[in-house]
Amino acid sequence: MERKETIRGAYRMTGENNFYDGMITCSTLSGKAVCRLVWAMNKAENDAYLEKALSGIPEYFSGKLLEVPVGTGILTMPVYQTMPEADITCLDYSPDMMRQAREKADRLHLKNVTFRQGDVGALPYEDDTFDIVLSLNGFHAFPDKEAAYREVFRVLRPGGTFCGCFYVKDEHKRTDWFVRHVYEKAGFFTPPYETTISLKKRLGKLYKAVTLGTVKSMACFACRKAG
Ligand SMILES: C[S@@+](CC[C@H](N)C(=O)[O-])C[C@H]1O[C@@H](n2cnc3c(N)ncnc32)[C@H](O)[C@@H]1O
């Protein structure tokens, strides 16, 4: 319940004129327009996919969590506020995106979140380090997806959870069109993309207890590394 409220309320952290934050939370006028036009989603559907994507994290989680990529932190800093006992590490390639996440963490006085600039394809952590790896809206952007899958698996401890969400193709024609003609051209998205079926197969090969659902073109999943 608290998680649901946190997701719904995340938009309150949206900075003035921050187009990205408004879009990813489907909260500003322009953000709602993009959600509707590109993703065929309303605010309730947007909240629903985020809730599913975060459902792999237990309430009051107190272990070690890696979030990659953290982006501007709009979706997760309010969630981390509800997990003061957790040891949270946030990584992103872009210093600019991460600066915005750090500012939000500071505003919320989060003491248990650290930030590190880096590449998901070469994570600067030992094997079996994290209890949870969370990845929201990252795998459709990562240039080397095979390396990213490999690295997430490597740093996750046996029994640990990999969860998150990202775009999958072939679910909604209009979304596929925008991805190919706009997001890819702008460099926001990088092919190849999973389909729901290919993602299910991939996760099933590597992980146990896979749950996978889609909200329009957004796949949300949670799974456990054997151990
Ligand atoms: C669409 S944003 C998602 C951010 C955030 N998780 C969210 O849902 O709002 C994609 C992010 O992936 C980051 N990124 C792209 N390639 C990366 C890489 N190789 N390693 C780490 N982060 C990367 C970008 O800098 C960007 O912040």
The ligand as an SDF file (V2000), in Angstrom:
LIG
                    3D

 27 29  0  0  0  0  0  0  0  0999 V2000
   15.4380    5.8590  -19.9970 C   0  0  0  0  0  0  0  0  0  0  0  0
   16.6620    6.1860  -18.7980 S   0  0  0  0  0  0  0  0  0  0  0  0
   16.0250    5.2660  -17.4270 C   0  0  0  0  0  0  0  0  0  0  0  0
   16.4180    5.8880  -16.1020 C   0  0  0  0  0  0  0  0  0  0  0  0
   15.5930    5.4550  -14.8780 C   0  0  0  0  0  0  0  0  0  0  0  0
   15.8170    4.0960  -14.4980 N   0  0  0  0  0  0  0  0  0  0  0  0
   14.1120    5.7010  -15.1300 C   0  0  0  0  0  0  0  0  0  0  0  0
   13.3500    4.7260  -15.2770 O   0  0  0  0  0  0  0  0  0  0  0  0
   13.7350    6.8720  -15.1570 O   0  0  0  0  0  0  0  0  0  0  0  0
   17.9980    5.2430  -19.3930 C   0  0  0  0  0  0  0  0  0  0  0  0
   19.3060    5.4960  -18.6230 C   0  0  0  0  0  0  0  0  0  0  0  0
   20.2650    4.5000  -19.0160 O   0  0  0  0  0  0  0  0  0  0  0  0
   21.5350    5.0780  -18.8580 C   0  0  0  0  0  0  0  0  0  0  0  0
   22.4880    4.2390  -19.5930 N   0  0  0  0  0  0  0  0  0  0  0  0
   22.5700    4.0440  -20.9320 C   0  0  0  0  0  0  0  0  0  0  0  0
   23.5760    3.1920  -21.2270 N   0  0  0  0  0  0  0  0  0  0  0  0
   24.1380    2.8430  -20.0430 C   0  0  0  0  0  0  0  0  0  0  0  0
   25.2190    1.9840  -19.6890 C   0  0  0  0  0  0  0  0  0  0  0  0
   25.9230    1.3240  -20.6130 N   0  0  0  0  0  0  0  0  0  0  0  0
   25.5220    1.8410  -18.3840 N   0  0  0  0  0  0  0  0  0  0  0  0
   24.8040    2.5010  -17.4300 C   0  0  0  0  0  0  0  0  0  0  0  0
   23.7730    3.3240  -17.7130 N   0  0  0  0  0  0  0  0  0  0  0  0
   23.4510    3.5020  -18.9990 C   0  0  0  0  0  0  0  0  0  0  0  0
   21.3390    6.4820  -19.4070 C   0  0  0  0  0  0  0  0  0  0  0  0
   22.3600    7.3510  -18.9700 O   0  0  0  0  0  0  0  0  0  0  0  0
   19.9630    6.8390  -18.8460 C   0  0  0  0  0  0  0  0  0  0  0  0
   20.0770    7.5270  -17.6200 O   0  0  0  0  0  0  0  0  0  0  0  0
  1  2  1  0
  2  3  1  0
  2 10  1  0
  3  4  1  0
  4  5  1  0
  5  6  1  0
  5  7  1  0
  7  8  2  0
  7  9  1  0
 10 11  1  0
 11 12  1  0
 11 26  1  0
 12 13  1  0
 13 14  1  0
 13 24  1  0
 14 15  1  0
 14 23  1  0
 15 16  2  0
 16 17  1  0
 17 18  1  0
 17 23  2  0
 18 19  1  0
 18 20  2  0
 20 21  1  0
 21 22  2  0
 22 23  1  0
 24 25  1  0
 24 26  1  0
 26 27  1  0
M  CHG  2   2   1   9  -1
M  END
$$$$
